[in-house]
Amino acid sequence: MAYTATSTHGGFNPIARFGQFIADMKQAFTLRSEYNRTYSELQSLTDRELNDIGVRRCDIKDIAHDHVYCS
């Protein structure tokens, strides 16, 4: 069985690479904003409200991360 490796390296095109860098930064900023919003909303809940939805306060960071980066 033969395997091939393909690469989509566009060569040295600084304008395209810079454009991709900007797009990646926008995506990272969007994801981080969503993480911060989710984290803040969960942190603002009372212990009773968190208990009602089955969330421990110590798990909020992991829940926010999974919601944004693992979905």
C-alpha positions in Angstrom: 0.0 0.0 0.0 1.4 3.4 -0.9 0.9 6.6 0.9 1.4 10.1 -0.4 2.0 13.2 1.5 0.5 16.4 0.1 1.5 19.9 1.1 -0.4 23.0 0.3 2.5 25.3 1.0 1.9 28.3 -1.2 5.6 29.2 -1.5 6.9 32.5 -0.4 4.1 34.9 -1.0 4.3 37.4 1.8 1.0 39.1 1.0 -0.9 35.8 1.1 0.9 34.7 4.3 0.1 38.0 5.9 -3.5 37.8 4.9 -3.7 34.3 6.4 -2.0 35.5 9.6 -4.6 38.3 9.9 -7.4 35.8 9.3 -6.0 33.5 12.0 -5.7 36.3 14.5 -9.3 37.3 13.9 -10.4 33.7 14.5 -8.4 33.5 17.7 -9.8 36.8 18.9 -13.3 35.6 18.2 -12.8 32.3 20.0 -11.2 34.1 23.0 -14.1 36.5 23.2 -16.6 33.6 23.2 -14.5 31.9 25.9 -14.5 35.0 28.1 -18.3 35.5 27.6 -19.1 31.9 28.5 -16.7 32.0 31.5 -18.2 35.3 32.8 -21.7 34.1 32.5 -21.0 30.9 34.4 -19.1 32.8 37.1 -22.0 35.2 37.6 -24.3 32.4 38.6 -24.8 31.7 42.3 -23.7 28.4 43.9 -27.3 27.3 44.0 -27.9 28.0 40.3 -24.7 26.1 39.4 -25.8 23.2 41.6 -29.2 23.2 39.8 -27.4 22.7 36.5 -24.9 20.2 37.9 -21.8 22.4 37.6 -19.2 22.9 40.2 -17.5 26.3 40.4 -14.1 24.7 40.0 -15.1 23.2 36.7 -16.2 26.5 35.0 -12.8 27.1 33.3 -12.9 23.6 31.7 -16.5 23.9 30.7 -15.9 27.2 29.0 -12.8 25.9 27.2 -14.6 22.7 26.0 -17.6 24.8 24.8 -15.5 27.1 22.7 -12.5 25.0 21.5 -13.8 21.5 21.5 -17.1 21.9 19.7 
